[in-house]
Amino acid sequence: MDFLKNISFANPEYFWLLLLVPVIMLYYFIRKKQLFPVMKFSNVSLFGKQEKSANPKLISYILYSLSLIFIIIALARPQSSLSWQYVTTEGIDIVIALDVSGSMLAEDFKPNRLEAAKQVAMKFIEERPYDRIGLVVFAGEAFTQCPLTTDHDVLLNLFKDVKNGILQDGTAIGDGLATAVARLKNSDAKSKVVILLTDGFNTSGYVPPLTAAEIAKSFGVRVYTIGVGANGYAPMPYKTPFGTTEYQKVEVRIDEQTLQKIADLTGGEYFRATDEDALENIYNEIDKLEKAKIEVTEYSKKSEEFLPLLIIATALILLEFLLTKTIFKTIV
């Protein structure tokens, strides 16, 4: 079936000739009595019990109709195509550093901050097919979920596996940023970018956020920081001792000052996302700011595929001829 996806027809107007096939079959049924005259006998006991035989004319019509179908498809000139691209780009390498701490389960975003952040980031990835993109997740510690890759299908699948609880809880912003920079430090891309998304203050880890920012600056990495969370209070789910889920209002506290300093120090920008639409607009803005010059040259090769169809049609006609001269031979 994958082969059929690459098939096109140079002369599809010939498919109108397929309307002849039902006309031929209709003609057969209308003239059936003329094609098979009946001889009446007063007593057929002399013939004995006769086995019901195949209808030779019907089989001939079916074989002719099938051969006609294959000939018409051949006339439509089926062609298989092979295409490929050469892509030239200035090169942008991007690592998304995503906070997966417990506070990202707050439901001021729908269904919660973490899932909303994942969905928007995945859309951002799909719209940048030529960039190498990686993923770092952090909470109380940091981990590379996916190194830089152009295989975005793999990256998107790994994105789906991201959830709260895969790391020790906490908010190690500095470690998350430093791990993302480590993924970019040996990159030879002309532009190296980290998108850092968090909803809190640095509460754990070994690397202070501003120290990680200095490291990013030394390697020429630009950092866009995003503080995610509604203004005021947000509903936070928690499990009761009875196993049920309850909600409590918690104050939204984001270290905007530090996030702004990280962005300023590295030549990036700081954004505040208070809802899903704002978060998507932020990614759209980053998408505009980080554009690579891309030159795409497309090549395609088409091959004619009508010959097998003509061979099948010829074989059906020969089969009908042989059956008529042997098994279905009639007395004239």
C-alpha positions as CSV (number, residue, x, y, z in Angstrom):
1,M,0.0,0.0,0.0
2,D,3.0,2.3,0.6
3,F,3.8,1.8,-3.1
4,L,0.4,3.1,-4.2
5,K,1.0,6.4,-2.3
6,N,3.7,7.2,-4.8
7,I,1.6,6.5,-7.9
8,S,0.1,9.2,-10.0
9,F,-1.6,9.2,-13.4
10,A,-0.4,11.3,-16.4
11,N,-3.7,11.0,-18.3
12,P,-6.5,10.4,-15.7
13,E,-9.2,11.5,-18.2
14,Y,-9.0,7.9,-19.6
15,F,-10.7,6.6,-16.5
16,W,-14.0,7.8,-18.0
17,L,-13.7,4.8,-20.3
18,L,-14.3,2.5,-17.3
19,L,-18.0,3.4,-17.8
20,L,-17.9,1.0,-20.8
21,V,-17.4,-2.0,-18.5
22,P,-20.9,-1.9,-16.9
23,V,-22.4,-1.2,-20.4
24,I,-20.8,-4.4,-21.7
25,M,-22.1,-6.5,-18.8
26,L,-25.6,-4.9,-19.2
27,Y,-25.5,-5.8,-22.9
28,Y,-24.7,-9.4,-22.0
29,F,-27.7,-9.8,-19.7
30,I,-30.1,-8.1,-22.2
31,R,-29.0,-10.4,-25.0
32,K,-28.6,-13.5,-22.8
33,K,-31.6,-15.3,-24.4
34,Q,-30.3,-14.6,-27.9
35,L,-26.8,-15.7,-26.9
36,F,-28.1,-19.0,-25.5
37,P,-31.0,-20.3,-27.6
38,V,-33.2,-23.0,-26.0
39,M,-34.1,-26.3,-27.7
40,K,-37.2,-28.0,-26.3
41,F,-37.5,-31.8,-26.0
42,S,-40.6,-33.7,-25.1
43,N,-38.6,-36.2,-23.1
44,V,-35.1,-35.6,-21.8
45,S,-34.7,-38.9,-20.0
46,L,-32.4,-40.1,-22.7
47,F,-29.9,-37.5,-21.8
48,G,-29.6,-38.7,-18.2
49,K,-28.8,-36.5,-15.3
50,Q,-26.6,-33.5,-16.5
51,E,-24.2,-31.7,-14.3
52,K,-24.6,-27.9,-14.3
53,S,-21.8,-26.5,-16.4
54,A,-20.2,-23.1,-16.4
55,N,-21.6,-20.4,-18.6
56,P,-18.9,-20.0,-21.3
57,K,-20.2,-16.7,-22.7
58,L,-20.4,-15.1,-19.2
59,I,-16.8,-16.1,-18.4
60,S,-15.7,-14.7,-21.8
61,Y,-17.4,-11.4,-21.0
62,I,-15.8,-11.3,-17.5
63,L,-12.4,-11.9,-18.9
64,Y,-12.8,-9.3,-21.7
65,S,-14.1,-6.8,-19.1
66,L,-11.2,-7.4,-16.8
67,S,-8.7,-7.0,-19.7
68,L,-10.5,-3.8,-20.7
69,I,-10.1,-2.4,-17.2
70,F,-6.4,-3.1,-17.2
71,I,-6.0,-1.5,-20.6
72,I,-7.8,1.6,-19.5
73,I,-5.7,2.0,-16.4
74,A,-2.6,1.5,-18.6
75,L,-3.8,4.3,-21.0
76,A,-4.1,6.6,-17.9
77,R,-0.3,6.1,-17.6
78,P,0.4,5.2,-14.0
79,Q,3.7,6.7,-12.9
80,S,5.7,6.0,-9.8
81,S,7.6,9.0,-8.4
82,L,10.8,9.3,-6.3
83,S,11.6,12.7,-4.8
84,W,14.1,14.0,-2.5
85,Q,15.4,17.4,-1.2
86,Y,18.7,19.1,-0.7
87,V,18.4,21.6,2.2
88,T,20.8,24.4,2.9
89,T,20.4,26.2,6.2
90,E,22.4,28.7,8.3
91,G,21.8,26.4,11.2
92,I,19.9,26.8,14.5
93,D,20.2,24.4,17.4
94,I,17.6,24.7,20.1
95,V,17.3,23.0,23.5
96,I,14.0,23.2,25.4
97,A,14.6,23.1,29.2
98,L,11.2,22.2,30.8
99,D,10.3,22.4,34.5
100,V,8.5,19.2,35.6
101,S,8.3,20.0,39.3
102,G,5.2,19.4,41.3
103,S,4.0,23.0,41.0
104,M,3.7,22.4,37.2
105,L,0.5,20.4,38.0
106,A,-1.3,23.6,39.0
107,E,-4.5,23.9,37.0
108,D,-4.5,27.6,36.1
109,F,-3.7,26.2,32.6
110,K,-5.8,23.4,31.1
111,P,-5.5,20.6,31.9
112,N,-2.4,21.8,33.9
113,R,0.7,23.9,33.4
114,L,2.9,20.9,32.4
115,E,0.5,19.4,29.8
116,A,-0.2,22.9,28.3
117,A,3.6,23.6,28.1
118,K,4.2,20.2,26.4
119,Q,1.4,20.7,23.8
120,V,2.6,24.2,22.8
121,A,6.3,23.1,22.7
122,M,5.4,20.1,20.5
123,K,3.6,22.4,18.0
124,F,6.6,24.7,18.0
125,I,8.8,21.6,17.1
126,E,6.5,20.5,14.3
127,E,6.7,24.0,12.7
128,R,10.6,23.9,12.6
129,P,11.4,20.8,10.6
130,Y,14.9,21.8,9.6
131,D,16.3,22.6,13.1
132,R,18.1,20.3,15.4
133,I,16.1,20.4,18.7
134,G,16.7,18.7,22.0
135,L,14.9,18.4,25.3
136,V,16.1,18.8,28.9
137,V,13.7,18.2,31.9
138,F,14.4,19.4,35.4
139,A,12.8,19.4,38.8
140,G,15.1,18.9,41.8
141,E,17.7,17.6,39.3
142,A,18.2,17.9,35.6
143,F,18.1,15.2,32.9
144,T,18.6,15.1,29.1
145,Q,15.4,13.6,27.8
146,C,16.6,13.9,24.1
147,P,19.9,15.2,22.7
148,L,19.9,17.5,19.7
149,T,18.2,15.7,16.7
150,T,16.5,16.4,13.4
151,D,14.4,13.2,13.9
152,H,11.5,15.1,15.3
153,D,9.2,12.1,15.4
154,V,11.5,10.5,18.0
155,L,11.6,13.8,19.9
156,L,7.9,14.2,19.9
157,N,7.4,10.7,21.2
158,L,9.9,11.4,24.0
159,F,8.0,14.6,24.8
160,K,4.8,12.6,25.3
161,D,6.6,10.5,28.0
162,V,7.5,13.6,30.1
163,K,5.5,13.8,33.3
164,N,5.8,14.9,36.9
165,G,7.5,12.4,39.2
166,I,10.2,11.2,36.8
167,L,12.7,13.3,38.8
168,Q,13.2,14.2,42.4
169,D,10.9,17.1,43.2
170,G,12.2,20.6,43.6
171,T,13.1,23.5,41.2
172,A,16.8,23.4,40.0
173,I,16.6,26.2,37.4
174,G,20.4,26.5,37.3
175,D,21.0,22.8,36.8
176,G,18.3,22.7,34.0
177,L,20.0,25.6,32.2
178,A,23.5,24.3,32.7
179,T,22.5,20.9,31.3
180,A,20.9,22.5,28.3
181,V,24.0,24.5,27.6
182,A,26.1,21.4,27.9
183,R,24.1,19.9,25.0
184,L,24.9,23.0,22.9
185,K,28.5,23.8,23.8
186,N,30.1,21.7,21.1
187,S,27.5,22.7,18.4
188,D,28.9,24.4,15.3
189,A,25.5,26.0,14.5
190,K,25.5,29.7,13.8
191,S,22.8,30.2,16.4
192,K,22.4,28.3,19.6
193,V,19.3,28.8,21.7
194,V,17.8,27.6,25.0
195,I,14.1,28.0,25.8
196,L,13.8,27.8,29.5
197,L,10.3,27.4,31.0
198,T,9.7,27.4,34.7
199,D,7.0,28.4,37.2
200,G,8.9,29.1,40.4
201,F,12.1,30.0,42.2
202,N,15.4,28.1,42.2
203,T,15.1,25.9,45.3
204,S,17.7,23.1,44.7
205,G,20.5,21.9,42.5
206,Y,24.2,22.7,42.4
207,V,24.5,25.5,39.9
208,P,23.1,28.9,40.6
209,P,20.9,30.2,37.8
210,L,23.0,33.3,37.1
211,T,26.2,31.2,37.0
212,A,24.5,28.9,34.4
213,A,23.7,32.1,32.5
214,E,27.3,33.1,32.5
215,I,28.3,29.7,31.2
216,A,25.7,30.1,28.4
217,K,27.1,33.5,27.5
218,S,30.6,32.1,27.3
219,F,29.5,29.5,24.8
220,G,27.4,31.9,22.7
221,V,24.1,30.5,23.8
222,R,21.1,32.8,23.8
223,V,18.5,32.0,26.4
224,Y,14.7,32.8,26.1
225,T,13.1,32.5,29.5
226,I,9.4,31.9,30.1
227,G,7.7,32.3,33.5
228,V,4.5,30.3,33.4
229,G,1.6,30.9,35.8
230,A,-1.5,33.0,36.3
231,N,-1.5,36.1,38.4
232,G,-2.5,35.7,42.0
233,Y,-3.5,32.2,43.1
234,A,-3.8,28.9,41.2
235,P,-5.7,25.7,42.1
236,M,-3.2,22.9,43.0
237,P,-4.3,19.3,43.3
238,Y,-3.2,17.0,46.1
239,K,-4.0,13.5,47.3
240,T,-5.8,13.1,50.6
241,P,-5.1,10.1,53.0
242,F,-8.2,8.5,51.6
243,G,-6.9,8.5,48.0
244,T,-9.1,11.2,46.7
245,T,-8.0,14.4,44.9
246,E,-8.6,17.8,46.6
247,Y,-7.6,21.3,45.6
248,Q,-6.1,24.1,47.4
249,K,-5.3,27.7,46.3
250,V,-1.6,28.4,46.2
251,E,0.1,31.7,45.5
252,V,1.8,31.9,42.1
253,R,5.4,33.0,42.8
254,I,7.9,33.3,39.9
255,D,11.4,34.6,40.2
256,E,10.9,37.0,37.3
257,Q,13.9,39.1,38.3
258,T,16.3,36.2,37.9
259,L,14.6,35.0,34.6
260,Q,14.9,38.6,33.2
261,K,18.6,38.7,34.2
262,I,19.3,35.4,32.5
263,A,17.7,36.6,29.3
264,D,19.5,40.0,29.4
265,L,22.9,38.4,30.1
266,T,22.7,36.0,27.2
267,G,21.0,38.3,24.6
268,G,17.6,36.6,24.8
269,E,14.2,37.8,26.1
270,Y,12.0,37.1,29.1
271,F,8.3,36.4,28.6
272,R,5.4,35.9,31.1
273,A,2.7,33.4,30.2
274,T,-0.5,33.7,32.3
275,D,-2.6,31.4,30.1
276,E,-2.4,28.9,27.2
277,D,-2.9,31.6,24.5
278,A,-0.2,33.7,25.9
279,L,2.2,30.7,26.0
280,E,1.5,29.9,22.4
281,N,2.0,33.6,21.4
282,I,5.4,33.5,23.2
283,Y,6.5,30.5,21.2
284,N,5.3,32.2,18.0
285,E,7.4,35.2,18.9
286,I,10.5,33.1,19.5
287,D,9.8,31.3,16.2
288,K,9.9,34.7,14.4
289,L,13.1,35.8,16.2
290,E,14.9,32.6,15.4
291,K,14.6,32.0,11.7
292,A,17.3,30.3,9.6
293,K,17.8,31.0,5.9
294,I,16.7,27.8,4.2
295,E,17.3,26.9,0.5
296,V,15.4,23.8,-0.6
297,T,16.1,22.2,-4.0
298,E,13.6,19.5,-4.9
299,Y,14.4,16.6,-7.2
300,S,11.9,14.1,-8.6
301,K,12.1,11.1,-10.9
302,K,9.0,9.5,-12.5
303,S,8.9,6.0,-14.0
304,E,6.2,4.6,-16.3
305,E,4.3,1.7,-14.7
306,F,1.8,0.7,-17.5
307,L,3.7,-2.3,-18.8
308,P,2.6,-4.8,-16.1
309,L,-1.0,-3.8,-16.7
310,L,-0.7,-4.4,-20.4
311,I,0.9,-7.8,-19.7
312,I,-2.0,-8.8,-17.4
313,A,-4.6,-7.6,-20.0
314,T,-2.9,-9.6,-22.8
315,A,-2.8,-12.7,-20.5
316,L,-6.5,-12.4,-19.9
317,I,-7.3,-12.1,-23.6
318,L,-5.1,-15.2,-24.3
319,L,-6.8,-17.1,-21.5
320,E,-10.2,-16.3,-23.0
321,F,-9.0,-17.4,-26.5
322,L,-7.6,-20.7,-25.1
323,L,-10.8,-21.5,-23.2
324,T,-13.0,-20.8,-26.2
325,K,-10.9,-23.1,-28.4
326,T,-10.7,-25.9,-25.8
327,I,-13.0,-26.3,-22.8
328,F,-15.7,-23.9,-24.0
329,K,-15.5,-25.0,-27.7
330,T,-18.9,-24.8,-29.4
331,I,-20.4,-26.5,-32.4
332,V,-21.1,-24.1,-35.2
